[in-house]
Amino acid sequence: MKRLSILLAVMGAAASPTYAAEQGERIEIKGELIDTWCYFSGVMGGPDAVVGSAHHTCALWCSAGGIPVGLLGEDGKVYMVLKIDGDDTSASGDTLLSLASHQIEADGLYYERDGLNYIVVENVVSDNGITYRNHEDYGPVPGFALPEPKE
């Protein structure tokens, strides 16, 4: 019983917000809130096909369906968004839906574990809306969305 009590105490300490906050690195980052499924799977084309207004509706559906939202930073890294701007329901909350495909500047805590990047956005410093690539830039069917012809 004593071992179980110690194990539970250690697990509780490791899961506490204080422990996580001590490990985070404060960063300020600019980037676009993206749909991670389409970005990583390639199902809708390459990385250029799944950003901006051309992909906005899909990003909304994926976020509403529980697909994790990422922040594609100007540094080229994707940060999984764990929480944003005090919204306790970020995994599927209205805050993320209202910011889908937006270019933002975020202040928050950065975590890296097992090669993955995570961010807890504490403040959206600026929201520039949807500013990156759209159908007017690409035409109705972007060339990179067409399959390669077979020889």
N, C-alpha and C positions, 0 to 999 in steps of 0.2 A: 504494500500500500504506500509505503514511504517513497519508493521508486516512482510510482505513478504520480504522486503529488509533485515530486521534483520535475518529472517530465512535463507535466501540465504547466508548471510555473515557468519553465524554460520556453515552452511553446507560446505561452501567453506573452512573455517578454519579447520574443522574436516577432510576434504579430502586432505589437503595439505601435500606434502612430508615432510615438516619440522615437522609437528605434528607427523606423523608416525615415523620419525627417532628419535624423542625425546623419544618415548615410547619403542623402541627396545632395547634389551639387547645384547651386543656384545658377541658372542660365537665363539669358534673354535670346530668343531665337525668332527669326522671320521665316514664314513658309506658308504652305497651303494645307488645309485640312482635307485629307483624302480618304477614299474608300480603299481599305487595305486589300480586300479580296481581289478586286479587279486590278489593282496595282501590281500585286505579287503573282497572281495566277496567269496573267496574260490573256485571259478569256475575252477581253474586249480590245485587244491590241497591245502594243508596247506601252511603256511608261508615259509617253507623250499623249497617248489616246485617252488616258483616264484622269486628266486634270482639267480644271477650268470649267467653263460653262458647257462645253461639249459633253461632259460626263456628270453634270450636276444632278440630273434626275435620278440616275442610277446610284449616285452617292447617297442621295436621300433614302432611296429604297433600301440599300444595303445597311445604312446606319439604323434605320427604323427596324430592320429585321435582326439587328443584334451583331452585325459584322463590326469588328473593332475599327475605330477611327484612328487614323494616323496623322501626324504632322510631317509633311515632306519639307524639310528644312532647306534653306538656300545652300547649305553645306552638302546637300545631296543625300543626307541620312534621313531615314524614316524613324520617327519617334512614335511609339504606341501611346495614345492619350489615355491615361488612367482616370483622370478627373480634370474638369475644366471650370475655372472661374467660380468655385464654390458650389457647383451643381453636384449634388449627391447622387444623381441618377445619370451620370455621364455616359454609361454604357449604352443607353438608349434614350437619353434625355433630350428635351426640347432645345437646350443650349447648343448641343452638337448639331442638331438638325438645322437650327437657324444659322449656323456657321459653315455648313457643308460647302466645300469648294472655295471658301473665302481665303484670301491672302491675309494672314494676321501676323502681328508681332506679339509674342507671348513671353511672360516672365513666369518662371516656375522652377520646380525641382527636377533635376535630371538624374535618372538611375540607369545603370547598365548592368545587366546580368545575363550570363551565358551568351554573350554576343548580341543581345537584343537591347535596343534603346527604348526607354520609357520616359514619359514626362507627366508630371502633375502640374497643370497650368494653374497658377494661382491668380493670374491677372492677364486679361487680354488687353495689352497696352494700346494696340490699334487694330482696327478691322477695316481693310480696304475693299471688302466685297469680293466679287468674282472678277478677277482682272486678267486671268491667264487663259489664253487660247480658246477659241470658240469655233462654231461652224462657219462663221464668216471668214476666219483665217484658213480653214481647211477645205471648205466646200461641204456639200451634203454628205459625201462619203470620203473620209480622209484616206489618202493613198496608203498609209501604213496600216490601215484596218483591212485592206484587201489581202487575201491569201496569195502566197507566191505561186505563180503558174508552174505546173508540173512539166517536166521536159519530156 
